[in-house]
Amino acid sequence: MGAGAFAAMLELAHLVAPTQTAVAAFRMHLVLVTMTQSLGLTGFLVSWALIGVLFAAVVVLAFGRTGVSEQISKARREAEAYADARRKAETQLREAQETIAAQEKEIAALEARVEISAAVDSLTSLPNHRAFHLKLTEECWRAARYEAPLSVVVLDIDHFRDYNDTFGVAAGDDVLKTAARLLQRAARACDYVTRYGGQQFAIILPEATRVQAEAAAERFRAVIAGGQWQKRGIVVSAGVAAMSTGQAAAALAAQADRAVVVAKTRGRNCVAKDWEQPERLAA
């Protein structure tokens, strides 16, 4: 191998892997000089043959390292792309979870509003007939468990149909709303004031004995009679019922209803008690 061929091979190797080729060429030059000095011409020829083999190894190594570098770069690019895709997917998942959580919150709020509206009278904002019976069932259970008194008052606005016919439905609605406010003000904090239906109101009186319930009913009647009414005076007939041992909620409510009927027969604007005349209040 001549010096020109050796130089051409070095140039080719330098193009492939400049740093590795320069180092290897320097090392081969040292080997060539050393072997030529020690072995003479024969050694020189042998040295060239060895250098050719070493050069071929350098070229293969250079090309091999280049391929590995490309593979490493490709793997890095793929890893970065995977990391970007994963971050994007995690962001989308987090946003989806936040959206679902917000929707679930809205649904829960809507369900709560629906539940409230199902138990509240839209005109007076009082608990309605359904809410009354649910609450009365709960209070009957509590009274039975703790052997506590429990009473119910039902009030019916007298001549309400005639009032509506004379002054109109809107005026009648105003009466109902005003009566609701007056009854709430007259009730105790623990009392449960409801719109029982139509022109009737029902009030649950926890811990109220017969005497206390009768006094409460009279207070409710008086506050309505003393109200500031625009068209004409408004009065109510009231019926009071006290829970007896083992009595169900429906039976207690029915007794109060029958007491209202008795108050109507007595001339209205008065209070009737379910325990005062059993024969007249019997079902």
Backbone bond lengths (Angstrom), bond angles and torsions (degrees), N, CA, C in turn:
res aa  C-N    CA-C-N  psi(-1)  N-CA   C-N-CA  omega(-1)  CA-C   N-CA-C  phi
1 M - - - 1.483 - - 1.529 108.95 -
2 G 1.350 118.13 126.53 1.447 121.96 -178.99 1.510 112.29 -82.86
3 A 1.311 112.99 172.10 1.459 118.43 -179.75 1.505 111.43 -66.70
4 G 1.397 116.36 -35.08 1.467 119.04 179.28 1.512 111.42 -65.55
5 A 1.340 116.10 -43.13 1.481 119.26 178.69 1.501 110.73 -63.53
6 F 1.325 115.73 -41.56 1.474 118.58 178.81 1.529 111.01 -61.24
7 A 1.356 114.80 -40.57 1.479 118.48 179.93 1.515 110.55 -65.34
8 A 1.357 116.55 -39.30 1.479 119.58 179.76 1.516 110.39 -64.26
9 M 1.312 117.30 -41.36 1.465 120.42 179.50 1.523 110.88 -65.22
10 L 1.327 116.08 -38.54 1.464 119.02 177.28 1.522 111.28 -63.60
11 E 1.358 114.75 -39.22 1.474 117.98 179.85 1.519 111.24 -64.67
12 L 1.356 115.19 -42.43 1.470 119.35 177.89 1.522 111.16 -61.88
13 A 1.289 116.42 -45.74 1.457 120.34 179.21 1.524 111.40 -63.78
14 H 1.338 115.24 -36.09 1.466 119.33 179.77 1.525 111.91 -65.19
15 L 1.354 115.08 -35.63 1.456 118.30 177.31 1.521 111.55 -65.87
16 V 1.326 116.11 -35.69 1.470 120.83 -177.94 1.507 110.67 -75.45
17 A 1.290 117.19 -49.77 1.474 121.30 -177.30 1.514 108.07 -143.83
18 P 1.301 119.13 87.61 1.477 122.60 -172.59 1.511 113.55 -57.16
19 T 1.313 116.79 -49.73 1.474 119.12 -174.91 1.517 111.39 -66.16
20 Q 1.333 116.80 -49.54 1.466 120.35 -179.17 1.530 111.25 -61.13
21 T 1.367 117.92 -38.72 1.466 122.02 -177.48 1.521 110.81 -67.62
22 A 1.306 116.75 -43.12 1.469 119.99 -179.76 1.520 110.66 -60.98
23 V 1.336 116.19 -44.96 1.466 119.37 179.71 1.517 110.90 -63.08
24 A 1.342 115.56 -45.96 1.484 119.44 -178.13 1.518 111.49 -65.00
25 A 1.350 117.51 -39.60 1.463 120.38 179.85 1.521 111.20 -63.10
26 F 1.299 116.48 -41.23 1.460 120.02 179.01 1.525 111.05 -62.94
27 R 1.334 113.65 -42.60 1.468 117.59 179.36 1.535 110.86 -65.14
28 M 1.351 117.20 -40.65 1.477 119.64 179.04 1.510 111.47 -65.89
29 H 1.321 117.23 -36.17 1.467 120.41 177.26 1.524 110.53 -61.20
30 L 1.299 117.43 -42.25 1.471 120.24 178.34 1.520 110.98 -63.86
31 V 1.336 114.68 -42.34 1.472 118.10 179.65 1.522 110.43 -63.37
32 L 1.351 117.37 -42.41 1.466 121.88 -179.22 1.523 111.48 -61.42
33 V 1.304 115.71 -48.09 1.463 119.96 -179.31 1.520 110.63 -60.71
34 T 1.344 116.10 -45.35 1.464 120.34 -176.81 1.526 111.31 -63.58
35 M 1.340 116.78 -45.79 1.466 120.70 -176.46 1.528 111.13 -70.95
36 T 1.314 118.25 -34.10 1.462 121.05 178.76 1.526 109.89 -65.84
37 Q 1.288 116.07 -42.62 1.458 119.67 179.61 1.520 112.53 -65.16
38 S 1.298 117.43 -35.50 1.470 120.25 -173.89 1.516 113.03 -91.62
39 L 1.343 119.71 -25.31 1.469 120.75 -172.22 1.517 113.59 -114.16
40 G 1.262 119.26 -11.05 1.457 121.04 179.74 1.508 111.20 78.30
41 L 1.383 117.10 -152.91 1.467 122.42 -175.00 1.505 111.47 -66.87
42 T 1.338 116.22 -46.89 1.476 118.81 -179.36 1.514 110.09 -59.94
43 G 1.302 114.18 -44.63 1.460 117.86 178.02 1.499 111.95 -63.35
44 F 1.350 113.61 -31.28 1.458 117.23 178.77 1.508 112.21 -62.77
45 L 1.333 115.01 -45.08 1.469 119.97 179.45 1.529 111.10 -63.97
46 V 1.302 114.34 -42.90 1.476 118.01 177.87 1.521 110.44 -61.93
47 S 1.311 114.43 -39.63 1.469 118.57 -179.52 1.512 111.23 -62.29
48 W 1.333 115.92 -40.89 1.474 118.58 178.37 1.525 111.24 -62.44
49 A 1.301 115.22 -39.66 1.481 117.78 179.03 1.527 110.82 -63.41
50 L 1.318 115.50 -42.26 1.470 118.96 179.16 1.523 111.03 -65.49
51 I 1.327 114.70 -38.63 1.469 118.32 -179.87 1.519 110.15 -64.35
52 G 1.361 116.14 -38.49 1.466 118.91 177.56 1.515 111.72 -59.73
53 V 1.341 114.03 -42.60 1.466 117.66 178.24 1.530 110.72 -64.11
54 L 1.339 115.73 -44.44 1.467 119.25 179.41 1.520 111.80 -62.93
55 F 1.356 115.17 -38.57 1.454 118.41 179.69 1.527 111.50 -64.10
56 A 1.334 114.07 -43.17 1.477 117.57 177.94 1.527 110.94 -59.22
57 A 1.342 115.47 -39.16 1.470 118.74 178.74 1.522 111.06 -65.10
58 V 1.362 116.23 -36.76 1.464 119.48 179.07 1.517 110.69 -64.59
59 V 1.348 115.86 -44.25 1.460 119.82 -179.54 1.529 111.00 -61.83
60 V 1.336 116.00 -46.05 1.486 119.11 178.32 1.520 111.22 -60.50
61 L 1.336 115.24 -42.45 1.457 119.27 179.77 1.526 111.29 -63.22
62 A 1.358 115.29 -40.80 1.454 119.58 -179.58 1.516 111.17 -63.22
63 F 1.357 114.85 -47.63 1.462 118.49 178.97 1.519 111.06 -63.29
64 G 1.347 117.19 -39.27 1.468 120.35 -179.66 1.513 111.60 -65.09
65 R 1.330 116.69 -41.87 1.464 119.77 178.98 1.524 111.22 -66.41
66 T 1.327 115.35 -35.18 1.469 117.92 177.70 1.518 111.26 -63.16
67 G 1.350 116.97 -43.00 1.472 120.52 178.39 1.519 112.05 -63.64
68 V 1.320 115.49 -42.03 1.467 118.94 178.69 1.525 110.90 -63.67
69 S 1.349 116.48 -40.66 1.468 119.57 178.77 1.514 111.13 -61.32
70 E 1.372 115.08 -41.44 1.464 118.19 178.24 1.526 111.54 -63.34
71 Q 1.328 115.55 -41.24 1.460 119.39 178.37 1.529 111.86 -64.22
72 I 1.331 114.99 -40.10 1.462 118.75 178.26 1.525 110.15 -64.36
73 S 1.360 116.39 -43.91 1.459 119.91 178.74 1.514 111.02 -62.03
74 K 1.342 116.00 -41.94 1.467 119.88 178.16 1.517 111.16 -62.41
75 A 1.341 115.95 -43.30 1.462 119.71 179.09 1.516 111.57 -63.19
76 R 1.342 116.33 -38.44 1.456 119.90 178.25 1.533 111.12 -64.60
77 R 1.356 114.39 -43.14 1.460 118.15 178.58 1.535 111.43 -61.48
78 E 1.336 114.99 -43.17 1.465 119.02 178.63 1.525 111.44 -64.11
79 A 1.341 117.16 -38.96 1.463 120.72 178.66 1.523 111.15 -65.28
80 E 1.350 115.77 -41.18 1.462 119.27 177.97 1.527 111.24 -65.15
81 A 1.348 115.98 -40.21 1.472 119.33 178.14 1.531 110.56 -64.10
82 Y 1.350 115.70 -41.07 1.463 119.43 178.00 1.531 111.03 -63.61
83 A 1.347 115.83 -41.47 1.465 119.04 179.60 1.526 111.09 -64.27
84 D 1.346 116.36 -40.33 1.467 119.70 177.80 1.528 110.58 -63.55
85 A 1.339 115.69 -44.74 1.465 119.43 179.67 1.527 110.93 -62.78
86 R 1.335 116.16 -38.37 1.462 119.31 179.68 1.524 111.25 -67.52
87 R 1.348 116.30 -42.43 1.462 118.79 177.79 1.531 111.22 -62.14
88 K 1.332 115.84 -39.77 1.457 120.02 178.71 1.522 111.18 -64.77
89 A 1.348 115.89 -42.79 1.468 119.86 178.78 1.524 111.35 -64.83
90 E 1.343 116.43 -40.62 1.464 119.76 178.38 1.528 111.27 -64.07
91 T 1.346 115.87 -38.81 1.470 119.53 177.54 1.518 111.03 -64.53
92 Q 1.332 116.53 -44.08 1.469 120.49 178.62 1.525 110.78 -63.61
93 L 1.340 117.02 -40.21 1.454 120.47 178.67 1.518 111.24 -63.97
94 R 1.338 116.72 -43.50 1.463 120.74 179.24 1.531 110.82 -63.37
95 E 1.323 116.28 -41.90 1.465 119.52 178.26 1.522 111.12 -64.86
96 A 1.349 116.10 -39.70 1.461 119.46 178.11 1.524 111.10 -64.64
97 Q 1.345 116.71 -41.08 1.465 120.49 178.44 1.526 110.94 -63.79
98 E 1.342 116.55 -40.70 1.461 119.82 178.48 1.530 110.90 -65.10
99 T 1.334 116.00 -38.94 1.469 119.92 178.35 1.519 110.82 -64.61
100 I 1.335 116.04 -43.84 1.465 120.32 179.40 1.525 110.83 -63.52
101 A 1.345 115.94 -41.98 1.466 119.40 179.19 1.522 111.20 -62.63
102 A 1.335 116.30 -40.87 1.468 119.85 178.71 1.523 110.96 -65.76
103 Q 1.328 116.54 -40.48 1.466 120.11 178.55 1.525 111.53 -65.92
104 E 1.339 116.05 -40.09 1.466 119.33 178.15 1.527 110.65 -63.90
105 K 1.337 116.22 -37.35 1.465 120.41 177.81 1.523 110.44 -64.82
106 E 1.340 116.05 -42.35 1.464 119.79 178.56 1.523 111.21 -64.49
107 I 1.338 116.05 -40.50 1.464 119.98 179.21 1.529 110.77 -64.06
108 A 1.352 115.64 -43.19 1.467 119.32 178.49 1.526 111.45 -61.70
109 A 1.338 115.88 -41.63 1.472 119.51 178.12 1.523 110.97 -64.50
110 L 1.339 115.94 -39.78 1.466 119.89 179.18 1.524 110.87 -65.63
111 E 1.341 116.18 -42.46 1.464 120.00 178.32 1.523 110.89 -62.72
112 A 1.346 115.53 -38.93 1.468 118.94 178.29 1.522 110.95 -64.03
113 R 1.346 115.51 -41.67 1.467 118.65 178.57 1.525 111.47 -65.16
114 V 1.335 115.48 -39.45 1.469 119.32 178.45 1.522 110.42 -64.34
115 E 1.337 115.78 -41.83 1.465 120.02 179.72 1.523 110.93 -63.75
116 I 1.332 115.03 -41.30 1.469 118.80 179.23 1.522 110.63 -66.03
117 S 1.342 115.62 -45.23 1.465 118.81 -178.93 1.511 112.12 -63.95
118 A 1.341 116.84 -29.34 1.460 119.96 179.15 1.520 111.70 -72.23
119 A 1.326 117.85 -18.20 1.457 121.19 -177.52 1.520 113.35 -113.39
120 V 1.344 117.30 4.59 1.470 120.81 -176.25 1.523 109.65 -123.21
121 D 1.318 115.56 136.16 1.455 121.43 175.55 1.528 109.31 -74.27
122 S 1.319 117.23 124.98 1.456 121.05 -174.65 1.528 113.17 -67.99
123 L 1.325 117.96 -27.29 1.467 120.19 -177.29 1.522 112.01 -78.71
124 T 1.318 116.95 -49.26 1.464 120.97 -174.25 1.527 113.72 -99.82
125 S 1.339 116.88 -11.64 1.478 122.86 -175.99 1.528 111.95 65.82
126 L 1.319 117.34 16.28 1.465 121.45 174.51 1.531 109.33 -89.24
127 P 1.340 117.38 158.66 1.462 119.08 170.02 1.532 109.42 -56.71
128 N 1.337 116.13 144.41 1.462 119.68 -175.97 1.528 112.76 -93.78
129 H 1.321 115.43 -169.84 1.472 121.90 -176.69 1.527 111.35 -58.78
130 R 1.318 116.44 -43.46 1.468 120.79 179.21 1.526 111.01 -62.11
131 A 1.329 115.75 -45.28 1.465 119.61 179.62 1.523 111.32 -63.67
132 F 1.330 117.01 -36.92 1.459 121.10 178.42 1.529 110.90 -58.19
133 H 1.328 116.93 -49.12 1.458 119.91 -177.33 1.532 112.29 -67.79
134 L 1.321 117.01 -35.51 1.464 119.44 176.58 1.528 110.24 -64.60
135 K 1.324 116.13 -45.33 1.462 120.31 -179.88 1.524 111.15 -66.66
136 L 1.328 117.12 -40.17 1.459 119.83 -179.06 1.526 110.71 -65.50
137 T 1.313 117.43 -38.74 1.473 120.27 176.45 1.519 110.59 -60.64
138 E 1.330 115.85 -43.58 1.465 120.74 178.53 1.528 111.19 -62.50
139 E 1.336 116.85 -44.44 1.462 120.42 -177.64 1.533 111.37 -70.55
140 C 1.317 118.32 -33.83 1.467 120.51 176.11 1.530 110.56 -64.07
141 W 1.311 115.92 -41.63 1.472 119.49 177.39 1.531 110.22 -62.69
142 R 1.323 116.67 -43.87 1.466 120.78 -179.91 1.532 111.22 -64.09
143 A 1.328 115.94 -43.62 1.470 119.60 -179.62 1.523 111.46 -63.71
144 A 1.330 116.75 -40.27 1.462 120.38 178.76 1.523 111.11 -66.79
145 R 1.303 117.36 -40.44 1.461 121.56 -177.96 1.524 111.58 -65.51
146 Y 1.332 116.25 -42.98 1.465 120.26 -174.83 1.530 112.84 -103.10
147 E 1.337 115.58 8.06 1.472 121.32 178.94 1.528 110.46 52.99
148 A 1.327 115.24 46.85 1.467 122.04 -178.50 1.530 109.67 -106.46
149 P 1.317 117.82 152.10 1.471 120.18 177.44 1.523 111.20 -72.00
150 L 1.317 115.02 155.48 1.459 121.18 178.49 1.532 108.14 -153.66
151 S 1.318 116.57 134.67 1.463 120.45 -178.78 1.522 110.64 -136.25
152 V 1.330 115.34 161.48 1.459 122.51 179.40 1.527 108.69 -134.30
153 V 1.334 116.29 139.18 1.461 122.72 174.46 1.519 108.68 -120.77
154 V 1.333 116.52 129.54 1.465 121.49 174.08 1.520 107.49 -115.81
155 L 1.344 115.84 131.14 1.468 121.24 -179.74 1.528 109.46 -120.24
156 D 1.328 115.61 135.26 1.461 121.67 179.86 1.527 108.58 -122.46
157 I 1.343 116.97 123.26 1.471 120.12 -179.99 1.528 109.33 -68.08
158 D 1.296 116.01 124.77 1.472 121.41 -176.88 1.530 111.42 -74.12
159 H 1.327 115.56 139.23 1.470 123.31 176.94 1.540 112.71 55.39
160 F 1.317 115.66 34.88 1.470 118.68 -177.20 1.534 111.98 -69.78
161 R 1.320 117.26 -36.50 1.461 119.42 179.02 1.535 110.71 -62.56
162 D 1.317 114.91 -42.03 1.467 118.68 178.10 1.528 110.81 -63.92
163 Y 1.323 116.70 -37.26 1.470 120.97 177.59 1.527 110.29 -61.26
164 N 1.325 116.97 -45.79 1.463 120.81 178.65 1.526 111.45 -62.34
165 D 1.338 115.62 -42.65 1.469 118.97 -179.40 1.529 111.56 -65.12
166 T 1.308 115.82 -33.80 1.466 120.07 -176.82 1.518 112.81 -81.10
167 F 1.334 116.66 -44.46 1.475 120.67 -172.09 1.531 113.89 -110.20
168 G 1.304 117.03 -7.99 1.462 119.42 178.66 1.519 112.88 99.72
169 V 1.333 113.34 159.15 1.478 120.11 -177.68 1.523 111.70 -64.38
170 A 1.321 117.23 -38.45 1.466 119.76 -179.63 1.527 111.38 -60.65
171 A 1.343 115.98 -41.43 1.468 119.62 177.45 1.523 110.25 -65.67
172 G 1.319 116.66 -37.64 1.462 119.80 176.97 1.519 111.93 -64.42
173 D 1.337 116.93 -38.04 1.467 120.20 177.01 1.527 110.92 -63.40
174 D 1.332 116.46 -38.30 1.468 119.79 177.65 1.524 111.11 -62.77
175 V 1.322 116.39 -37.27 1.466 120.28 177.63 1.521 110.18 -63.24
176 L 1.318 116.76 -44.67 1.468 120.54 -179.53 1.525 111.34 -63.02
177 K 1.313 116.92 -42.40 1.465 119.84 -179.99 1.527 111.75 -67.08
178 T 1.316 116.27 -39.69 1.467 119.32 178.31 1.518 111.07 -68.03
179 A 1.334 117.20 -41.86 1.465 120.72 178.20 1.522 110.77 -61.14
180 A 1.318 117.05 -39.12 1.464 120.94 178.82 1.519 110.92 -60.80
181 R 1.338 116.80 -44.16 1.467 120.29 179.48 1.526 111.60 -65.27
182 L 1.323 116.93 -41.02 1.465 120.44 -179.61 1.526 111.24 -64.51
183 L 1.316 117.13 -41.44 1.460 120.54 -179.28 1.524 111.58 -67.90
184 Q 1.309 116.66 -38.45 1.468 119.46 178.26 1.525 111.33 -63.83
185 R 1.332 116.23 -38.33 1.461 119.68 178.66 1.525 111.96 -68.28
186 A 1.321 116.47 -33.41 1.460 120.40 -178.14 1.525 113.06 -82.22
187 A 1.310 117.67 -16.37 1.469 121.20 -176.78 1.527 111.54 -81.12
188 R 1.306 115.07 157.46 1.462 120.62 173.15 1.532 109.10 -74.65
189 A 1.328 115.77 166.58 1.465 119.94 179.90 1.526 111.73 -63.21
190 C 1.338 116.63 -31.80 1.463 120.30 -177.36 1.526 112.83 -86.93
191 D 1.326 117.70 -9.78 1.469 120.49 -179.16 1.527 110.36 -73.83
192 Y 1.313 115.73 152.79 1.464 121.81 -176.66 1.522 108.43 -118.72
193 V 1.336 115.45 100.92 1.463 121.68 -176.34 1.522 109.29 -91.24
194 T 1.340 117.42 129.11 1.459 121.49 -177.84 1.524 111.10 -134.69
195 R 1.332 114.78 158.30 1.461 119.14 168.07 1.528 105.93 -91.53
196 Y 1.296 115.56 110.93 1.463 122.12 -171.82 1.525 110.96 -75.33
197 G 1.318 116.25 -28.39 1.456 120.78 -179.59 1.517 110.67 145.77
198 G 1.362 116.34 139.79 1.458 119.18 179.46 1.515 111.46 57.68
199 Q 1.354 115.79 -123.10 1.463 121.22 179.67 1.524 112.38 -98.61
200 Q 1.341 117.21 18.84 1.462 121.33 -177.04 1.525 112.16 -107.54
201 F 1.327 114.65 145.49 1.458 122.60 173.52 1.528 107.73 -123.91
202 A 1.317 116.91 146.03 1.469 121.40 176.86 1.523 108.49 -129.01
203 I 1.310 115.91 138.62 1.461 121.23 -177.16 1.518 109.38 -128.80
204 I 1.321 116.47 124.47 1.467 122.51 177.08 1.522 107.95 -89.68
205 L 1.328 115.85 130.77 1.464 121.37 -176.93 1.534 110.06 -117.17
206 P 1.325 118.91 88.40 1.466 120.39 177.18 1.531 111.22 -63.93
207 E 1.324 116.17 144.95 1.469 122.50 176.13 1.529 112.46 62.69
208 A 1.316 118.39 18.41 1.469 120.73 -178.62 1.522 110.87 -100.98
209 T 1.311 116.07 121.99 1.461 120.74 176.35 1.536 109.49 -75.90
210 R 1.322 116.75 178.09 1.464 120.18 178.52 1.526 111.52 -59.48
211 V 1.324 115.37 -44.39 1.466 119.65 -179.59 1.526 110.49 -62.69
212 Q 1.335 116.10 -45.41 1.460 120.34 -179.09 1.530 110.95 -66.63
213 A 1.329 116.73 -38.42 1.462 120.70 179.61 1.525 111.06 -66.24
214 E 1.335 116.57 -41.32 1.462 119.89 178.61 1.528 110.46 -63.03
215 A 1.330 116.54 -41.19 1.470 120.47 178.66 1.531 110.45 -65.24
216 A 1.324 116.12 -39.59 1.465 119.34 179.25 1.526 110.60 -65.40
217 A 1.331 117.05 -42.67 1.460 120.56 179.41 1.524 111.14 -61.40
218 E 1.312 116.43 -41.23 1.459 119.90 178.31 1.527 110.98 -66.10
219 R 1.326 116.38 -36.42 1.469 120.47 177.44 1.527 110.52 -64.03
220 F 1.331 116.43 -42.83 1.468 120.41 178.91 1.535 110.49 -64.37
221 R 1.313 116.38 -42.78 1.474 119.91 -179.94 1.523 110.59 -61.29
222 A 1.336 115.08 -43.55 1.464 120.09 -176.80 1.525 111.90 -67.90
223 V 1.338 117.64 -37.45 1.459 119.72 -177.86 1.517 110.54 -68.70
224 I 1.324 117.72 -32.63 1.464 120.16 176.34 1.530 110.25 -71.70
225 A 1.318 115.61 -45.61 1.471 119.13 -179.64 1.522 112.01 -62.25
226 G 1.329 116.62 -29.87 1.458 120.48 -178.35 1.510 114.03 -92.58
227 G 1.331 117.76 7.35 1.461 120.87 -177.99 1.522 112.63 -70.55
228 Q 1.323 116.09 158.73 1.455 122.20 178.49 1.541 108.51 -89.40
229 W 1.315 115.98 93.39 1.459 121.72 -176.20 1.529 110.44 -99.75
230 Q 1.320 116.60 137.02 1.463 120.67 -172.64 1.528 113.49 -77.30
231 K 1.313 116.96 -41.98 1.467 119.74 -173.26 1.529 111.93 -86.82
232 R 1.325 114.68 -55.01 1.462 120.64 177.95 1.516 108.34 -161.35
233 G 1.315 117.34 169.77 1.458 121.04 -177.00 1.517 112.65 -64.24
234 I 1.336 115.86 147.33 1.465 122.76 178.74 1.515 108.37 -120.37
235 V 1.359 116.03 132.76 1.461 121.57 176.66 1.522 108.56 -132.68
236 V 1.339 115.16 163.64 1.469 120.21 -178.51 1.526 110.45 -132.04
237 S 1.320 114.69 154.78 1.467 121.87 168.91 1.524 106.86 -103.61
238 A 1.340 116.54 133.30 1.462 121.11 -174.56 1.519 110.87 -119.42
239 G 1.328 115.13 139.06 1.456 121.57 174.17 1.509 110.14 -121.44
240 V 1.340 117.10 135.36 1.463 122.17 -176.84 1.520 109.60 -118.28
241 A 1.332 116.41 137.41 1.462 121.31 175.59 1.517 108.53 -134.09
242 A 1.336 115.93 139.93 1.466 121.51 177.34 1.525 108.58 -114.61
243 M 1.306 116.87 138.34 1.457 121.90 -176.87 1.526 110.66 -69.91
244 S 1.315 114.41 133.85 1.459 120.23 174.10 1.522 109.31 -102.60
245 T 1.310 118.18 166.61 1.459 122.19 -175.45 1.525 111.67 -58.14
246 G 1.342 115.10 127.47 1.462 120.71 176.53 1.512 114.67 75.66
247 Q 1.309 118.21 8.05 1.464 120.75 -176.95 1.537 110.90 -77.17
248 A 1.332 115.01 140.11 1.461 120.50 178.71 1.520 110.40 -82.66
249 A 1.336 115.59 160.31 1.459 120.97 -177.93 1.527 111.61 -62.40
250 A 1.322 117.63 -42.54 1.461 120.54 -178.29 1.525 111.04 -62.93
251 A 1.326 116.64 -38.53 1.463 120.40 179.73 1.526 111.36 -67.75
252 L 1.325 116.42 -38.78 1.465 120.45 178.88 1.535 110.24 -64.66
253 A 1.330 117.16 -43.18 1.461 120.54 178.57 1.527 111.05 -64.26
254 A 1.329 116.25 -38.92 1.471 119.93 179.89 1.526 110.88 -64.70
255 Q 1.326 117.37 -36.82 1.464 120.30 177.82 1.530 111.37 -63.19
256 A 1.334 116.48 -42.06 1.469 120.42 178.18 1.529 110.12 -64.04
257 D 1.344 116.97 -39.16 1.475 120.42 177.59 1.528 110.98 -60.83
258 R 1.318 116.52 -43.17 1.466 119.87 -178.99 1.531 111.20 -67.49
259 A 1.328 115.66 -33.12 1.462 119.11 177.65 1.529 110.82 -66.12
260 V 1.331 117.62 -33.60 1.460 120.45 176.52 1.528 110.45 -62.95
261 V 1.319 115.98 -41.41 1.471 120.10 178.50 1.531 110.34 -59.18
262 V 1.327 116.03 -42.07 1.469 120.39 178.66 1.526 109.97 -62.19
263 A 1.352 116.89 -42.29 1.464 119.72 178.79 1.526 110.77 -61.72
264 K 1.309 117.42 -36.42 1.472 120.71 178.15 1.536 110.51 -64.31
265 T 1.323 116.12 -41.33 1.467 119.83 -177.79 1.525 111.77 -70.14
266 R 1.302 116.37 -19.47 1.463 120.49 179.81 1.538 112.44 -85.69
267 G 1.288 116.55 0.96 1.456 118.60 177.79 1.509 114.04 113.19
268 R 1.356 118.03 3.32 1.479 122.79 178.62 1.539 111.78 70.39
269 N 1.339 113.55 173.63 1.465 121.63 -178.73 1.537 111.72 52.02
270 C 1.344 115.00 45.87 1.461 120.28 179.01 1.526 109.27 -151.74
271 V 1.320 115.56 176.23 1.471 122.21 -178.47 1.527 108.79 -116.41
272 A 1.331 116.66 131.96 1.475 121.96 174.44 1.522 108.14 -119.29
273 K 1.349 115.58 142.57 1.460 121.52 -177.22 1.528 109.39 -112.78
274 D 1.323 116.37 138.16 1.463 119.80 -175.89 1.524 112.10 -67.34
275 W 1.310 119.15 -20.36 1.470 121.12 -176.83 1.527 113.67 -93.60
276 E 1.331 118.31 -6.34 1.464 118.39 -174.47 1.524 113.34 -83.37
277 Q 1.347 119.69 -30.94 1.459 122.67 179.99 1.533 108.68 -140.40
278 P 1.306 117.71 78.92 1.463 121.71 -175.66 1.527 113.19 -55.79
279 E 1.326 117.71 -35.75 1.451 118.59 -176.72 1.523 111.97 -67.46
280 R 1.333 118.57 -30.02 1.455 122.05 -179.49 1.530 111.69 -83.96
281 L 1.362 115.89 -22.58 1.455 119.90 -177.59 1.516 112.58 -98.67
282 A 1.312 117.21 -0.12 1.466 120.02 -177.95 1.518 109.73 -66.09
283 A 1.329 114.41 146.58 1.469 119.32 -179.84 1.514 110.37 -68.50
